[in-house]
Amino acid sequence: MGGECFAIPHPLPPWPSSLSLGSVGELGRGRVGRWEERGVCQCRRAFGKERYSSRAFPTFRSGLGRGTMAALLLLPLLLLLPLLLLKLLRWPWLRWLIADLAFTVRARRCKRALQARAAAAAAADPRGPEGGCSLAWRLSQLVRERPGRTFLIHHGRHYSYAQAERESNRVARAFLRLRGWKEDPNLDRGDGMGATEKGARYASGAGDTIRREAEHAPIQDDEAVPEGGNSASLESGSVVALLLPATPEFLWLWFGLAKAGLQAAFVPTALRRGPLLHCLRSCGARALVVAPEFLESLEPDLSDLKDLQLKLWAAGPGPHPEGFSDLLAEVATEGEGPLPGYLSAPRNILDTCLYIFTSGTTGLPKAARISHMKVLQCQGFYQLCDVHQNDVIYLTLPLYHMSGSLLGIVGCLGIGATVVLKTKFSASQFWEDCREHGVTVFQYIGELCRYLVNQPPSEGERNHGVRLAVGSGLRLDIWNRFVQRFGPLRVLETYGLTEGNVATFNYIGYPGAVGRSSWLYKLFSPFSLIRYDVASGEPVRDEQGLCVPVPTGEPEEGLMVAPVNQGAPFLGYAGSPELAQGKLLQDVFRPGDVFFNTGDLLVCDAYGFLRFHDRTGDTFRWKGENVATTEVATVLGALDFLQDVNVYGVTVPGQEGKAGMAALVLCPHHPLDLDRLYAHIAEFLPPYAQPRFLRIQESLDTTETFKQQKVRLAGEGFNPSTVQVPLYILDQTAGAYVPLTSAWYDALLAGQVRI
């Protein structure tokens, strides 16, 4: 090769100064061959030296030089591009936008999946189990897809989805027998009609005919009917109240009632006497099922229960009071085969499916109507939280509450996961349970997390597989302590109401927030914040009589409202229509529109994060200013000698508005330090928000879902002759809290004390 000439094809042509992006493609469509023919690199080798021909060198210099220069200019940009992207991702707003987009996509997928399930159920054979209500057909689907998958773990015992199906079928058959229904081979199967034809017939409206035919099918005389407490009969849609703890039997009875076309009413287990009778009357209960351990405490109510003409059952063996029989013994004699879907299929998806009672923080509980649509929507809860079928969910919330039943249990059914059900919460046992059962998701309410962080440190509290805690009501200070102590784990705070038509998800995990107010999220669940007048207890309206929205990004609390429509209805409560008074607002943004009033004040910050501020009934006005009880309680709760705090407003004769009062519970072995307490509130609270009165208690009354009771405390006031606990008053002259004696009280009523 030493003395021969040869040409080296140049990989790129000279880069013309006028080359556009559109002409770049021509480089790969044949133009390179022209440069091969010109021989840009002719040379001779002689004795190891290279000599370029004068003919070829100018071409090489002009081509390679311009191309190299362009490449050198582009190379730094290409190298900096990944760094630029990383820098952008560090900007919070971009991360939040990506999270908003991801949640929106997940929400749309979830909605399509639920719609597909509902459509499949509507087109299914009404004589098959997958043609029934959403609970019935979802359980039937799971049995077909993964019958051996563990659905429930309770007290070390595992129940598969197939077992849940069989147990609930037995319950349904027992109640159907009581209704007088008997399975007819000619009516329910073997009639020669194909599944497709049956489904079409049902979808066209013939399902009602099928249902009526079945309901009037005669029962044989020798068929035993469950006894119950008296002769009251059950019909399709009758209400059966359940007074049961969180056990598998609760679930089997709930699922079975749904399959039998009956409505369950979940009664809070602590209710007795007047509140219990009120709940049973308000939902129109025809029967009551009671756990055996509750029967003794029900003895004073037995005569009233009998006066209500209720069928009375105990969910377990005796001894039983007169009029009760063992329902589970009767259920055990029934068959476990599948039931036809037409027995439970609703005529309208907005029909009432069950009743869940509100917590009753401001009065007697109200029976919120839960529709079949809401049960279907709750199947998507855990999917929206990015929980999967291989997760194990720890649930220790009461099942008579929406968080436990609809979000916990129905949400688990929605993804086909496993739930560890605890009848009673144990803070000392919690992490050991999580390790034993391989728990990956914990469903909380805020007080449970507070109990956990108040536990003494233990060796295994970080040795667990919990990756996600999802729930509501977690205070910011507890949030930070919980994550720092037990992490790494993610917290997903949510917001919603049992009877409400709006929900929010803090899927970003921003501490202290309950959700997002981005326009993307409002495509999924629309809502607005409107200005609210605490003094009048009404929304602020403009000259046209329309509500005034809170400006975006303004640090101003606003009343959360959500539009009411067919896709987001408000069904109200059982009983008098007056119970729903105030829950619907009209003429909000335009004449004639209707919005649901959540009764909650929220704040949207400049970044689009929503924070819970207070309940409208809990916020009070003093010295011309609004006082949020939650903010005052948070400040007081930061003191290490206080275990629990409940803040509320009390009426002071001769004074405008309400003065702040705080009920305090001391930590064990900690004395009350009034000097520190006053110095603390003086530093962190404005004068109008500083509590004027204190009362020291051994414990605080709460609802069964750990919501604080304020109404009774506010009604008791601060009279030392009637309130039999230590009371203190803020002496503004001395700058200290002093004991509230009868002399102080009389001087206050006489207007001799400035508060």
Secondary structure, 3 states (H helix, E strand, C coil): CCCCCECCCCCCCCCCCCCCHHHHHHHHCCCHHHHHHHCCCCEEEECCEEEECCCCHHHHHHHHHHHHHHHHHHHHHHHHHHHHHHHHHCCHHHHHHHHHHHHHHHHHHHHHHHHHHHHHHHHCCCCCHHHCCHHHHHHHHHHHHCCCCEEEEECCEEEEHHHHHHHHHHHHHHHHHHHCCCCCHHHHCCCCCCHHHHHHHHHHHHHHHHHHHHHCCCCCCCCCCCCCCCCCCCCCCCEEEEECCCCHHHHHHHHHHHHCCCEEEECCCCCCHHHHHHHHHHCCEEEEEECHHHCHHHHHHHHHHHHCCCEEEECCCCCCCCCCEEHHHHHCCCCCCCCCHHHCCCCCCCCEEEEEECCCCCCCCCEEEEEHHHHHHHCCHHHHCCCCCCCEEEECCCCCCHHHHHHHHHHHHHHCCEEEECCCCCCCCHHHHHHHHCCCEEEEEHHHHHHHHCCCCCCCCCCCCCCEEEEECCCHHHHHHHHHHHCCCEEEEEEECCCCCCEEECCCCCCCCCEECCHHHHHHCCCEEECEECCCCEECECCCCCECECCCCCCCCEEEEEECCCCCCCCCECCCHHHHCCCEEECCCCCCCEEEEEEEEEEECCCCEEEEEEECCCCEEECCEEECHHHHHHHHHCCCCEEEEEEEEEECCCCCCEEEEEEEEECCCCCCCHHHHHHHHHHHCCHHHCCCEEEEECCCCECCCCCECCHHHHHHCCCCCCCCCCEEEEECCCCEEEECCHHHHHHHHCCCCCC
